[in-house]
């Protein structure tokens, strides 16, 4: 074969959300911390090209993420990783952390111990501890202790031509979210409404990022609203969520970082206390257990330590390769599959 690059991917999903894990062939990524490596992906043309090769067509697809396994930089961590998506590299994700922990254990990269194995993950947002329930050689469930989450501002308003004035909470759960009660856009969180939810999420994300700059007070590499998450309450009290992802899809899982951010709003409003556990349900009906394990501070502001529990499933193993004469080394995306915003791929989202 005349390939100039090959990368091995273990196919994993967490409650329906695909998070492929690059377990072999990963090139050396510059940076002394995972946050610096994240910054490289998002600012250096070489990092951008590698991301695009992995997540865009013809080697990638609109659904899911690619998690690049990296050597841990923190002495307490077993492995590091950066999340690659069509818009940019991201710092943290609950569903992807479940996928990575499952991959590390089921591929034998980290020794599986029954009935429980603790895997510490080094992310740009900080350490995530994954407690995996293991039996008969498989990872049955993963409970994540997430990075500190906090409210940036509650009840922020923005005027829109489509829905008038929208109120949302601006919060951090490993990345920044705008959390919007779905009734404000005149629809519900249902599989049949996925396209309408995505379109609304992309419009709101663009408006918010153009008018309300936000940067993590301790990690400058994390800035801007990454996602708009719509929320509702199901009749049984479960939190129904739908995270919209650029350029045009919804998270299939209930969303770990989004629920971490939302849990911070519940705590700030006096609706959640240490020890509480909530059920969060996704647009396809899959569930996470969301817990409030402790309170803390981030740069002097109140914060919480959330836990997210869900299941990861391996479903394939494949290798992608790059032909040195392939004219589409950096990939492409079309609006027929990727959604209206795909026309902006290659530009700043």
N, C-alpha and C positions, 0 to 999 in steps of 0.2 A: 504494500500500500504506500501511496505517496503523501499521506496525511502529514500536515505540519503541526497538528495539535489533536490530541484525543483526551476526552474527559469521561470518566465513568460515573453514571448517575444511578442511585438507588431510588426507585419510585416509592413514595410514601404519601399517604394522605392522613390528615387529622380531622375526623368528623366530617369528611367530604372535601376539605380544602387540600389541594395538592401542594406538597412541599418537597420537590425532588432534592436529593442530597448528593452533592458532588463528593464522592469518596475516593476518587483516584484521578491522577493527572492534573491536579490543581497546581497552577504555576505559583511561584513565590510572589507574594503580594507585599509591596513596600509599606512600612509603617511599624512603629514601636508599640502601638496599642491597636486594639480592634477599631477604636474610634478613628485613629489615623488611617487605618486601612479603608474604612468606610469613606473617609474624606477623599482618599485617592480614587476610589471608584467614581465618586461624584464630581471630581474636578480634573482628573487627568485623562487625556484622550485615550491612552492605552487601557485604563480601567473601564472607561465608557465602552470601548470597542469589545472588550472581553464580556462585559455584561450583555451588550446587544447580541453578540454571537450566541449566547446561551439562552436568552429569553425570547428573542424575536424569531419570526419565520426566516428560513425554512427549518431551523433546528428546534425552535421553541414554539410555544402556543399561547393563546390569550389566557388560558386558565393556569392558576398556580404560580409558584415561585421556584427559583433555584437557590438552594442554600449551599454556599461555598464553604466547605470545612477548611478551617485554618488552624495552625498550631496555636495553642492557648498562649496568651501573653501574661495572664495573671497566674501566679504560682498555685492558686487554689483550684484552678479550672482544669477540666479534663480535655476540653477542646474549645476552639473558638469558631464562630461562623458569622458570615455577612449574608444578608437576604437580598437577592437580586430580583428586581421586577422591571416591567417595561419602562417605568418613568425614571427610576434611579435605584441605587442601593439603599436599603433601609436598615435601621439600627436594631429593631426588636420586633418580635412577633410571637404570640402565644402558640398559634397553630404550627408555625414553623419550628418553634422550640420543641414541641411535642414530636414533630417529624424527625428532627435531628437527634433527639434523645433515643427515639425508637430505632433509627438507623444505626447509631453508634452501638447499641446493645445487640440488635439482631444480626448486624454484620460482623460482630465480634471485635470491633475496634476498641470498645470498652468491655471488660469482662462482665458478663451478666451473672448476678448472684441472686438466688431465690431465697425468700420470697420478695426481696426488695433490693433495688440497686439505686444509689444516689449518683447522679451525673451532674457535674457543675459545668455550666456553659458560659463561656466568655463572649459577651456581646458588646457592641459599641455603647449600649445604654447601661452596662454594668453586668454583674454576675447574676445568672438565673440558675436556681437549683431545681433540678428535675428529680423527683422521687418516683421511680418506676416500680410498679407492681409486676413481678415476673413469675411465670409458671410454665413448665414444660418447654423451656427454650424460647418463649415468646414474651414480648412486652405487652401486658394486658391493658395497662392504664398508666398515665403519667400525670403527676401533680406537680405543677410548677410554682415555685416561690418567685414571684416576679420582682422587677426593680421597683423602687419607690414611685408611686403615682400621686399626682397632685392636681388641684384645680388652678388653672391660670386665671380664669375669670368666669363667673356664672352669669347667666341671663344676658349675654351679649346680643345686640340686635344689628341687623343689616337689612337694608332695603333692596328688594329684588323686583324686576319688572314682571316676573311670572307669578309670584305668590304674595306680593306686598312685603310687609315687614316680617322677617323671620327671626325668632329668638333661638339662641343655641348656647351651649356650654363649651368653653374652650379649655381643654384639659390634656394632661400628659399621662400616658400609660406605658411609656417605653418609646413612643413617638407621639406627636401632637395630633389631637382629634378635635373636630367640631362635632358635637353631639346634638342631634336635632330630633325633636319629637315628630314622628312621621306624619301625624295628622295635619301639620302645618302646610304640607305640599299636596294635600287632598288625595292621598292614596294610603294603602296599607302594605305591610311587609308580607308579601305573598309571592310565590314563584311566578305567577302570571304577571306580576308587576315589576319584575327585575329590570326590564329595559327602562321603564319610567323612573325607577329609583336611581339607576346609574346616571341617566341624563340629568336628573336633579342634583345628584351628588357632585357631578363634574362642574355644573354651573356654580353651585355654592362654594366649592373648594376654590375655584378661580377667583370669585368675588372676595372671599375671605382673605386669601393670600395676597391679593392686590391692595387690600385696605388695612389689614391687621397683622403686622409683622410679629413673629414670636420666635424666641430662641431659648433653648434650655439654659438656665442660669449657671450651670456647671459644666455642660458639654456643648461647646459652640458648634460642633459638627452636626448636632441635631437641631434643626430649625424648620419653621414653616409647618402648616397643617398638612399632614401626610394624607389623611383620609377624612371623609365625612361619614359618620355612622348614624343611621336612622335608628330610632328606638321606639318601643311600644311595650305595653303590658298585655300578655295573654290572659284569657279568662281564669286560668289556674294560678296566676300570679307570676309566671315565668317572664323574664325580661326577653322580649323579642327584639333581635338586632339585625341590621343589614348594613355592613360596611361596604362602601362604594370605592372602587379602585380604578385608578387611571390606567389605560385610556377609556375603558368601558366594560367593566364587569363587577359582579358582586362577590364578596367573600362567601364561600359555601359553608364555612364554619361559623360558630357564634362570635368569633374574634376575641382572642385573648387580651391583646393590648387595648382594644376598644372597650372591653368589659372592665379592664383595670382602670381606665380613665373614667368610665361611668360609675364605677364603685366609689371613686374619689368624690364624685358629685353627690352620691347618696350619703356618704359620710359627712360631707360638708353641710348638707341640709338636715342632718340629724336623723336620717332614715336607715343608717347602717352603723353597727358597732362591732368592736372586735369580737370574733367568734361567730358572727353571722355568716351563713352560706346561702347563696341564691342560685337558682337555675337560670341559665341563659340559653335561649333557643334560636337557632339560625333560620334563614329563609327556607332551607330544605328540611327543617325539623330536627336536626342533630343538636346535641346539647353539651354544654360545659357546666361544671360546678364552679362557682365563683365565690371565693371566701375572703374575708377580711381578717388577716392574721395578726396585724400589729399597726400601730401608728408611729410616725417618725417625722422628720423634717427634711426638706430639701432647700438649701440656701435660705434658711430662716422661715420658710413657709410651711404650713401643715401639710403632711403627706401620709400616705398609707402604704402598707405592704400587702398586696393582693396575692391570692393563690388562684390558679386556674387548673382544673382537672378535666382531662378528656382522653380519648383513645387515638392511637396512631396505628396505621396498617400499612405494611409493605405490600406492593402489588406488582413489582417488576424490577428488572435490572437491565440497563442498556448503556451503550457507549455512543457518544456523539463524536464526530470527527470533522476536521476542517481541511478540505482540499486546497492546496496552495493556489489553484487557479480559479477557485470559486468566486464569482463576481459579487456574491451576496455575503461576504465574510461578516459584515456588521448587521446583517439582517434587515428585515423590512416588516411593515404592518400595513394593512389595508382596512378601510372603513367598513367593508362588507362584513368582516369578521370581528374586528377589534373595536368597532364603535366609532362615532363621529370624531372623537378626539384623536384618532389614530393618524389623522393628517398632520398632526403636530409632532409626531415622533421624530426625534432628531433635533427638535427645538426644546427650549426649557419649558417643562409642563407648568 
